[in-house]
Structure formats: C-alpha cells, structure tokens
Amino acid sequence: MVKRVHLLVLLLIATLSGQAATVTVMSTAGKLSEMLTDHNVTDLVIRGTLDARDFKFISDELNNLQKLNLIDATIQAYKSSVDDGLYLGGYDYASNTLPYCALTGMITLQKLYLPNNLVAIDYGALAGCSALKTIYFPSTLEKIGDDAFNSCNTLSGVTISNSISHLGSKAFAHCANLAAVVITPDVPLEIGSEAFADCPVLTNVKIGPKVTSIGDGAFADCSSLKGLQLLSGSLLESIGDKAFYNSGLEKIDFGTMPLVKHLGAWALARTNLSNVSLPSHVKSLDEGTLFYSKSLSRIELPRTLTYLPDYMLAGCDNVNGTSFMTQNMGNIGDYAIYNQSQHSSIDIPFRVYFIGTQAMAGMTGLKEITSKPIEVPELGDDVWAGIDKSKVTLYVNEQSLNKYKAAEQWMDFIVEKAQLRGDINCDGFVNTADAVAERRYLVEGHIEGIDVSLTDVNGDGEENVADIVSIYNIINGTEPFDTPARHYFDDLIDGNGLKLGTYAVTLDILLENTRNYSAFQINFVTPDEMSIDNATLSERTIGHELYMKEESSCNYMIMGFSPAGDDIDGYEGVILTLNISSTRPITLNDKIQLNEINFVDSQEKVYRRHVRYLNLIGLTALEDITVDESDGPVDVYNTQGQLLRRGVERNQATQGLAPGIYIVGGKKEIVR
C-alpha cells in the first residue's frame, strides 16, 4: 500500500511539472520495434545502431514523440526489399545518412539531435514535420537533400556551415515561420533550386564567401526578404532563373559579387528594388530580369551590354526613360519596356538595329522619341501598340529624315530633325570649335555662327561653364552615364571615343566562344584610301604570335597562333586590336569586311565564320565575332517564320538575300 502511494505521488509530481520521463534505448539495427515497447514515449534517446526499418517504425508508431536524440547512434546501410513496407522497395539506403523520407510528416516532433557521424540527410527526411523547432546539425554533415525540411512550419532559424557542400532543391521551401538563414560553409556550396522558396517571414539571409551559386527560384516568393548580407570575398558566380522572383527584395549590391557574369531569366522580377546598378563584370542577362518591379526608379546597365532582353523592364513604370539605354545597345527585345506608361520621352541609342515585338507598347504617356540610328532600325510587330503616334514627335538625324518618314511603323509619328548635342555651330561635328564658341558666348556674349537654343548642352536649364565641360566630355568620350538632355544626338562617338570625321580608328575585335581555340586566321578588306597600319593581340592570346600580311591593296591577312599549342584564354573578350588610318575623313557608311574567318582547335579542326561587315564608326566600333561550331548545313527563315533556304552551307546561307533580319541555324543574323 505504501509503495502504491509513493508511485502515485511520483506520477503527480511528474504531471504537475509538465516533464515526461526520457526513455533511452540501446538499439540494434532493424530491432528497435522489439526493444521499445512504450509507443507513447515523448522524449527518446537512441544509442547503438539503427537503419531505415527503425525510422519507419518511429514514423509510423511513435505518434506522441516530441524530442529525439540520436547523437550517440549510428545509422547503418540497408538494402530494402519490395515486401518490407519502406517507401522505396529495393533501394540501397546509405550508411550515416538520415534515410529517404525517414520521419516525413511527424507532426509532433519538436526537437531533433542528429548523429555525431551523420554525413547526409536524404530526400524528404523531415518534410512536413510542422512542429519541428530545433535541429542540431553535426560538423560531419556534407549533404542536405531535396525537400529535406520542406514545410517545417515551426522552424524559425537555420545555420548551414562546416563541410556542407550540397543544399538540395526545395530543402527548406514552404517553411512558414523561417525568419533567419545563415549559409557559411567551409567548402564550395551551390544553393539548390527553390531551396528557400515561399518562406513568407524570411527576413535575414547571410551568405558566406564559399557559396558559388544561387539556384533557380532559391528565394522566390519570400515576401519579407528585403536584402542579402553577403560576406566579403564572395565566390558567387551565378544567380539562377527566378532566384528572387516575387520576393520583397529592396536592395542588392552586385559590386560585392565580382564573379557574377550572368543573371538568369526573371531573376529579380516582381521585387521591390528601387535602384539597380550592374557593374561591367555582369556580361549577360536573360529575359524578364526586372519584369514588373514597380518600385524601380533607376537602373544602370553595363556600358558594354549590347542588347535589352525580352520583357527586361516591362511594367517598371517608375524607371527613368533614358538611363537604361546604353550607347552600345543594338537590340531591344520583345516587350522589353512594355507598359511603362509614365514616360514622356525615350531615346533610342545610336547602335540599335532591331526593336522587338511590342517592345514599347503601352507607353501611353509618350510625347517624344529621339531615334539616333542613321539607318532605320528593323521592327517586330506592333512596337508602339496603344500609342497615339499622331501626337508623338520623332526626332531623327537630318540625313535620315526621309528614311524614317517612309518606313513602316515610323512614318505615323511627327517626324522632325534633331540636332547633334554639343554642335552649337551646327557644322555637323562636335569639336573644339564648339567649345570655343560656347566660351565666347558665355564670356563675351558672341552669338554669331551659333544656334543659341543649343548652348544649354547638358540640359540642366542653365548656361555656364558646365556646358563647356559637357562639350569636352562629348569630344573625349567621357560623358557621365546619365545625361538629362533630350532629342539631341550624343552617340556619334565610337566605342573608343573617336568622333565622326576622324582620319584614324582603333577597332577591337571580340570573340565569344564556347570551345577552346589555339589559332585563328582572318582576312580583312578595308575601304579605299584606308589601310591597317598594325595589329596587336590582347591578353587573351598570351603566348601567341601575330603575323600580318598585306596581300593586295586594302586586303590584309592576319594570323594568330601559339607555337606551344596554347588555347586562347577564356570565352569572351577582345582578341585583336586593329589600328586603321585613312587619307580622308571616315564616314558612317565606311565598313571593313571580314572574310575567310577561321578558328582552329588543338585537334586541328577548323571552325568557320561567314563574311562579316563592321562599321568603322558608330554601329560596330566594338563587335563580337561568333564562330560556326556546327558541322552540318543550316536552314534559313525570315522573321515571319517562312523557310527561305533548306540545308545550305552556312557560308552561303545569306548570300544574295535582301537587307534584313534572318534566322540562320536557329540564330538571328542581319544582312545589311
């Protein structure tokens, strides 16, 4: 009787204190169900060995388990059969790995201590553990698998460190209360696709220098995420498609990511970013990068960027209408600035040759356009859909006036002549004569031979010494990125700062390649009265020798090769610079012809590029060369999708075709 009273007292004390007794089991792999008879246990310590069968028992039978301590346990390998009831019949469960879907859906589990020797957490091992608040990772952990903690809705913080080198797809997706993430591994790590997608209260993310990639959709739909804390020395190389799509991101500093060269499609779309500056090391963008980021008020793109991708800034209503158009831009993609209804003006840069379908549709506030290209750019369908063109003034160069007035989709604007910005003496050039005239006007009041309406060169509403500085900046090619002046041509400057009418040009030839080449040979044909004085190889061709031969008047063969068989370094950038001189002024119509363009790999295989024409001023002062790396014939289509030629050799694909845009072997080509 006394013993029973004591037992009742002990039970009462345990109940009042709210503490459940800890049950400790010394397990043998596959035998836990025999060793643990209390299926109502809430606090369990397992020592010894266990395998996938034991985790199935825990998941199926211990429906009240809140705390599980596996620190001193060892998980053994196990090969299942189709009859043992495990999630994967006939599957090899690895040792030191939390098994596939081991504790999936255990809604009572709150705290988990993983084994000290654990190496990996397999697919979905703890997915749906909605009460899990605390997880202790051992220093030995190397891999967190796909969906490992998906929908762990009570988890508030995660630290990924030590030797973790793999973070799987959706590993922590849909964790409703996950607020803070620290990712600071000691080894290179790629953040998997959708790893933290749809974590609505995630606000603090710290990323260490060893993180090399942020995968597709990694932080998509994280509506509370305003910024990233990127630690110094970052090795981050890529940001995937939809990486921050529809997140609350307000700030991101690409200056702290010196190795990032590419942003994936829709990577920053529908975010709250207000100011984005992409440094020169960012070489390429995919479609929709900032699609409908309505808070965006300023974007600075790399000056070397030659295209504006499809959907890039569609719906970004608050962006300054001119700042994102860089002077080297040649292609404005489909729907690129669609529905930017607040802009009253827009400048089309000098090198633009193509504007895609509905690229500027819905810009209903538009009052004026300045189109700087001398040749009328080709257009996709309904470029300005929804705009009343009869109320919009189109400013173009005087020598192009009639061309624009006759061109489809352009002719419906009010087409008027524009003036070269800085050319206050109206002689067609921006040079020191204009600077002298500006000084005389400001100091002495001289107005003879100038157009006074053009003396506010920088467009700030005042006439002072800043306008003289602006003229010299135009001459030297050193203008600030943002220039407030409208409908004045400020891009009759080539990529090296040379003005129209010069007698010498330095022309860089760039190569973008996908395989390694050890040698090249290009034949150049210059216009009459011009010559290639010399050529130099770039740093990409260290260890190579240069050979140049003038085969006939205006015809030059240039060869680069490595006696040691070294490859051209890297996959993009300048390989060759030409110094060209002329006995007459160089004009906008002067082109240099490239033919017999051959690149050779170390296996002596030759890859050829068809004939190419480069403008010496303006459109192609800096020009990419891409190489035909396919062996077979190609088909040729027009932009309406009509097949024009089937199975022709690439070097004959566009011969004899009218000027325009064609699709050759799946790639866009322009015939001028």
MARLOVEX-739222 format. One record per residue (C-alpha): z, y, x. Coordinates in steps of 0.2 Angstrom, whole numbers, padded with zeros to 4 digits, always signed. Each point is the difference from the previous one (the first is absolute). Last residue first. Example, Ala and Ser with C-alpha at 12.3 -4.5 7.8 and 13.67 -1.06 7.14 Angstrom:
<rs>
+0036-0005+0068/+0003-0017-0006/
</rs>
This chain:
<rs>
-0472+0225+0115/+0004-0018-0004/+0018-0004-0004/+0008-0017+0001/+0014-0008-0011/+0005-0017+0005/-0003-0017-0010/-0014-0006+0011/-0009+0017-0003/+0006+0011-0014/-0011+0015-0001/+0003+0019+0000/-0015+0012+0000/-0015+0006+0010/-0015-0011-0006/-0002-0017+0008/-0013-0003+0014/+0012-0010+0011/+0016-0004-0009/+0003-0018+0003/-0011-0002+0015/+0013-0001+0013/+0010-0010-0012/-0013-0014-0001/-0005-0002-0018/+0006-0013-0012/-0003+0009-0016/-0006+0018-0002/+0002+0013-0015/+0013-0009-0010/+0006+0013-0014/+0019+0003+0000/-0002+0018-0005/+0005+0006+0017/-0016-0008+0007/+0001-0018+0007/-0005-0008+0016/+0002-0019+0004/+0004-0006+0018/-0006-0012+0012/+0012-0011+0010/+0009+0002+0016/+0014+0012-0005/+0009+0011+0012/-0011+0015-0003/+0010+0014+0010/+0008+0015-0006/-0003+0017+0009/+0011+0014-0005/-0005+0018+0002/+0008+0016+0006/-0012+0015-0001/-0007-0009-0015/-0002+0012-0014/+0001+0016+0010/-0010+0002+0015/-0009-0013+0010/-0004-0010-0015/+0000-0019+0003/-0015-0012-0004/+0003-0018+0000/-0012-0015+0003/+0007-0017-0004/+0016-0007+0009/-0001-0016+0009/+0012-0014+0006/-0005-0010+0015/+0009-0016+0006/+0003-0001+0018/+0016-0010-0002/+0010+0015+0006/-0006+0011-0014/-0016+0011+0000/-0003+0016-0010/-0018+0006-0003/-0007+0016-0007/-0019-0001+0002/-0001+0017-0008/+0011+0016-0001/-0009+0016-0005/+0007+0017+0003/-0002+0013-0014/-0004+0018-0001/+0000+0007-0018/+0015+0010+0001/-0007+0010+0015/+0002-0001+0019/-0005+0017+0008/-0014-0003+0012/-0001-0006+0018/+0012-0014-0005/+0015-0009+0008/+0008-0017-0004/+0016-0007+0007/+0003-0017-0007/+0017-0008-0002/+0002-0019-0001/+0013-0013-0007/+0009+0011-0012/+0012-0009-0012/+0003-0016-0009/+0003-0018+0003/+0010-0001+0016/-0006-0001+0018/-0018-0004+0004/+0001-0017+0007/+0001-0004+0019/-0014-0011+0007/+0005+0003+0018/-0017+0010+0003/+0004+0010-0016/-0015+0007-0009/-0006+0017-0007/-0019+0004-0002/-0008+0016-0005/-0019+0001-0002/-0007+0017-0002/-0016+0007-0009/-0003+0019-0001/-0014-0001+0013/-0001-0018+0006/+0011-0014+0006/+0014+0011+0005/+0013-0013+0006/+0018+0000-0002/+0012-0013+0008/+0019+0000-0003/+0012-0013+0007/+0015-0007-0009/+0017-0003+0006/+0007+0012-0012/-0011+0000-0015/+0013+0006-0014/+0005+0014+0012/-0017+0008-0004/-0017-0002+0009/-0009+0016+0005/-0018+0006-0002/-0011+0012+0008/-0013+0014-0002/-0007-0008-0016/-0016+0011-0003/-0006+0012-0013/-0017+0010-0002/-0006-0013-0012/+0013-0010-0010/+0009-0013+0009/-0003-0019-0001/+0014-0011+0005/-0001-0019+0005/+0017-0009-0001/+0006-0015+0011/+0017-0007-0002/+0012-0012+0010/+0016-0010-0001/+0002+0000-0019/+0015-0007-0010/+0000-0002-0019/+0003+0011-0015/-0008+0016+0007/+0001+0019-0003/-0010+0009+0013/+0000+0018+0003/-0013+0011+0008/+0006+0017+0005/-0013+0014+0002/+0002+0015+0011/-0013+0013-0005/-0009+0014+0010/-0011+0014-0005/+0011+0006-0015/-0008+0007-0016/+0013-0007-0011/+0018+0001+0008/+0008-0013+0011/+0018-0004-0004/-0001-0018+0006/-0002-0008-0018/-0014+0012-0004/+0003+0017-0007/-0010+0006-0015/+0016-0004-0010/+0007+0017-0005/-0012+0004-0014/+0007+0012-0012/+0003-0005-0018/+0019+0003+0001/+0012+0006+0014/+0017-0008+0000/-0002-0010+0016/+0012-0015+0003/-0003-0010+0015/+0002+0015+0012/-0017+0004+0009/-0003-0005+0018/-0019-0002+0000/-0002+0013+0013/-0011+0011-0009/+0010-0002-0017/+0016+0003+0009/-0008+0016+0008/-0004+0006-0018/+0017-0004-0006/+0008+0010+0014/-0010+0015-0005/+0006-0003-0018/+0018-0001+0006/-0003+0018+0008/+0000+0008-0017/-0009+0000-0017/+0011-0006-0014/-0002-0012-0016/+0004-0016+0010/-0018-0006+0000/-0001-0004+0019/-0016+0010+0002/+0005+0016-0010/-0015+0009+0008/-0012-0009-0012/-0001+0014-0013/-0003+0013+0014/-0018-0008+0003/-0004+0006+0017/-0014+0009+0009/+0009+0017-0001/+0017+0000-0006/+0009+0008+0014/+0019+0005-0004/+0005+0002+0018/+0014-0012+0001/-0003-0013-0014/-0019+0002-0001/-0002+0000+0019/+0011-0016+0002/-0010-0009-0014/-0016+0005+0009/+0006-0007+0016/+0006-0016-0008/-0017-0002-0008/-0009+0003+0016/+0011-0013+0008/-0008-0013-0011/-0002-0007-0017/-0019-0002-0004/-0012+0004-0014/-0003+0018+0004/+0012+0006-0014/+0009+0013+0011/+0017-0007-0008/-0004-0018+0004/+0018-0005+0000/-0003-0012-0015/-0018-0004-0002/-0005+0008-0017/-0004-0009-0016/-0015+0001-0011/+0001-0003-0018/-0003-0015-0012/+0008+0002-0017/+0002-0019-0003/-0013-0010-0010/-0011-0003+0015/+0013-0011+0009/-0001-0015-0011/-0018-0003+0005/-0006+0010+0014/-0012+0015-0003/+0012+0014+0002/+0009-0009+0014/-0016-0001+0010/-0005+0018-0004/+0016+0007+0007/+0000-0011+0016/-0005+0014+0012/+0012+0012-0007/+0015-0012+0002/+0008-0005-0016/+0013+0008-0013/+0000-0009-0017/+0008+0011-0014/+0007-0009-0015/-0002+0006-0018/-0017-0009-0003/+0008-0016+0008/+0012-0003-0015/+0009-0014+0008/+0004-0016-0009/-0010-0011+0012/-0002+0008+0017/-0006-0015+0010/-0008-0008-0015/-0009-0014+0010/+0000-0001+0019/-0007+0015+0010/-0010+0002+0016/+0005+0016+0009/-0012+0015+0001/-0005+0003+0018/+0008+0016+0007/+0017-0007-0004/+0013+0014-0004/+0002-0002-0019/+0012+0014-0005/+0005-0004-0018/+0006+0013-0013/+0009+0001-0017/+0008-0017-0001/+0014-0001-0013/-0008-0015-0008/+0001-0011+0015/-0003-0016-0011/-0013-0008+0010/+0001+0004+0019/-0005-0017+0007/-0008-0005-0016/-0011-0012+0010/+0000+0003+0018/-0004+0015+0011/-0012-0003+0015/-0006+0010+0015/+0016+0010+0004/-0001+0007+0017/+0002+0019-0004/+0016-0003-0011/+0000+0002-0019/+0011+0014-0004/+0009+0001-0017/+0005+0014-0012/+0010+0002-0016/+0011-0015+0002/+0012-0005-0014/-0010-0014-0008/+0001-0012+0015/-0007-0014-0012/-0010-0010+0013/+0003+0005+0019/-0007-0016+0007/-0008-0007-0016/-0013-0009+0010/+0001+0004+0019/-0003+0017+0009/-0011-0005+0016/-0003+0011+0015/+0017+0008+0005/+0000+0006+0017/+0006+0018-0005/+0015-0007-0010/+0001+0002-0018/+0018-0002-0004/+0005+0018+0001/-0013+0006-0013/+0006-0002-0017/+0019+0002+0004/+0007-0015-0009/+0010+0002-0016/-0011-0010-0012/+0001-0016+0010/-0010-0010-0014/-0012-0008+0012/+0005+0003+0018/-0007-0016+0009/-0009-0007-0016/-0014-0006+0012/+0003+0005+0018/-0003+0017+0008/-0011-0003+0015/-0002+0005+0018/+0018+0001+0006/+0000+0008+0017/+0009+0015-0006/+0015-0011-0005/+0005+0004-0018/+0012+0014-0005/+0006-0001-0018/+0009+0013-0010/+0007+0002-0018/+0003-0018-0004/+0012-0001-0015/-0014-0009-0011/-0002-0015+0011/-0014-0006-0011/-0009-0010+0013/+0007+0003+0018/-0009-0014+0009/-0012-0004-0014/-0013-0009+0011/+0004-0005+0018/+0004+0012+0014/-0006+0000+0019/+0004+0007+0017/+0019+0005-0001/+0003+0004+0018/-0006+0018-0004/+0015+0004-0010/+0001-0002-0019/+0010+0014-0008/+0006-0002-0018/+0010+0013-0009/+0006-0002-0018/+0003-0019-0002/+0006-0005-0017/-0009-0017+0000/-0014-0006-0011/-0011-0006+0014/+0007-0001+0018/-0008-0017+0005/-0013+0000-0013/-0012-0009+0012/+0008-0003+0017/+0004+0013+0013/-0008-0002+0018/+0004+0005+0018/+0019-0001+0000/+0005-0002+0018/+0008+0018+0002/+0011-0003-0015/+0013+0014+0002/-0014+0013-0003/-0004-0009-0016/+0015+0009-0008/+0003-0005-0019/+0008+0010-0013/+0002-0001-0019/-0002-0018-0004/+0006-0004-0018/-0011-0016+0000/-0016-0002-0010/-0009-0009+0014/+0010+0000+0017/-0009-0014+0009/-0014+0000-0013/-0012-0008+0013/+0009-0002+0017/+0007+0012+0013/-0004-0005+0018/+0005+0002+0018/+0019+0003+0000/+0006-0002+0018/+0013+0014-0003/+0008+0007+0015/+0013+0011-0010/+0007-0007-0016/-0009+0003-0016/+0011+0005-0014/-0012-0001-0015/+0000+0012-0015/+0002+0003-0019/+0003-0018-0007/+0006+0002-0017/-0015-0006-0009/-0003-0016+0011/-0015-0004-0010/-0009-0006+0016/+0011-0002+0016/-0009-0015+0008/-0016+0002-0011/-0011-0007+0014/+0010-0002+0016/+0009+0012+0011/-0005-0005+0018/+0007+0000+0018/+0019+0001-0003/+0008-0001+0018/+0004+0019+0000/+0013-0001-0014/-0003+0004-0019/+0014+0008-0010/-0002+0000-0019/+0012+0010-0011/-0004+0003-0018/-0003-0016-0009/+0005+0002-0018/-0016-0007-0008/-0003-0015+0011/-0017-0003-0007/-0008-0006+0016/+0011-0004+0015/-0010-0014+0009/-0016+0005-0010/-0010-0007+0014/+0010-0005+0015/+0008+0012+0013/-0007-0005+0017/+0013-0003+0014/+0000+0001+0018/+0016-0005+0008/+0018+0008+0001/+0000+0003-0018/+0005+0017-0008/-0004-0001-0019/+0014+0009-0009/-0002+0001-0019/+0011+0010-0012/+0000+0001-0020/-0003-0017-0006/+0006+0000-0018/-0015-0006-0010/-0006-0013+0014/-0018-0002-0007/-0007-0004+0017/+0011-0006+0014/-0011-0013+0009/-0015+0005-0010/-0011-0006+0014/+0009-0006+0015/+0010+0008+0013/-0004-0009+0017/+0007+0004+0017/+0019+0000-0003/+0007+0000+0018/+0015+0012-0002/-0002+0012-0016/-0003+0000-0018/+0014+0009-0009/-0001+0000-0019/+0010+0010-0013/+0004+0000-0019/-0003-0018-0005/+0004+0000-0019/-0017-0003-0006/-0005-0014+0011/-0018+0000-0008/-0009-0007+0015/+0012-0005+0014/-0011-0013+0009/-0016+0005-0009/-0010-0005+0016/+0010-0005+0015/+0013+0008+0011/-0003-0006+0017/+0009+0001+0017/+0018-0002-0004/+0011-0004+0016/+0011+0015-0002/+0007-0007-0016/-0004+0010-0017/+0015+0003-0011/-0005+0003-0018/+0011+0010-0012/-0003+0006-0018/-0009-0015-0008/+0002+0001-0019/-0018-0001-0004/-0004-0015+0010/-0018+0000-0006/-0008-0004+0016/+0013-0008+0013/-0011-0013+0008/-0016+0007-0007/-0011-0006+0015/+0010-0005+0015/+0014+0008+0010/-0002-0003+0018/+0010-0003+0017/+0017-0004-0006/+0012-0004+0014/+0016+0009-0006/-0003-0006-0018/-0002+0013-0014/+0015+0008-0008/-0004+0004-0018/+0009+0011-0013/-0003+0003-0018/-0007-0016-0007/+0002-0001-0019/-0019+0002-0005/-0005-0014+0011/-0019+0002-0004/-0007-0007+0016/+0013-0008+0011/-0011-0011+0012/-0017+0007-0006/-0008-0007+0016/+0014-0005+0011/+0012+0011+0011/-0007-0005+0017/+0009-0007+0014/-0010-0016-0001/-0017+0001-0009/-0003-0008-0018/-0016-0010+0001/-0007-0002-0017/-0004-0015-0009/+0006+0006-0017/+0003+0019+0000/+0013+0007-0012/+0011-0015+0003/+0002-0014-0013/+0001-0014+0012/-0015-0010-0007/-0015+0009+0009/+0009-0003+0016/+0008+0012+0011/+0000+0001+0019/+0016+0008+0006/+0005+0010+0015/+0019+0004+0003/+0009+0016-0005/+0016+0002+0011/+0016+0006-0007/+0013+0011+0009/-0005+0017-0008/-0005-0008-0017/+0012+0010-0011/-0004+0001-0018/+0008+0012-0012/-0003+0002-0019/-0002-0018-0006/+0002-0002-0019/-0016-0010-0003/+0003-0013+0014/-0012-0013-0007/-0018+0004+0002/+0000+0012+0014/+0013-0009+0010/-0008-0017-0003/-0017+0007+0005/+0008+0007+0016/+0007-0017+0004/-0017-0008-0002/-0008+0013+0012/+0011-0005+0014/+0019+0000+0005/+0010-0002+0016/+0018+0003+0005/+0010+0014-0008/-0001+0007-0018/+0011+0014-0006/+0000+0003-0019/+0008+0013-0011/-0004-0002-0019/+0003-0018-0003/-0004-0006-0017/-0010-0016+0006/+0016-0007+0007/-0005-0017+0007/-0007+0005+0016/-0002-0014+0013/-0013-0010-0011/-0011+0015-0004/+0001+0005+0018/-0008-0016+0006/-0018+0004+0005/+0006+0007+0018/+0018-0005+0003/+0013+0013-0005/+0017+0005+0005/+0005+0010-0016/+0011+0015-0002/+0006+0006-0017/+0007+0018-0001/+0013+0002-0014/-0005+0013-0013/+0009+0017+0001/+0002+0011-0015/+0018+0003+0005/+0007-0003-0018/-0010-0017+0000/+0006-0006+0017/+0018+0005-0005/-0001-0009-0016/-0007-0016+0008/+0014+0000+0013/+0013+0002-0014/-0008-0014-0010/+0001-0011+0016/+0018+0004+0003/+0004-0004-0019/-0009-0017+0002/+0010-0004+0016/+0016+0004-0009/-0004-0012-0014/
</rs>
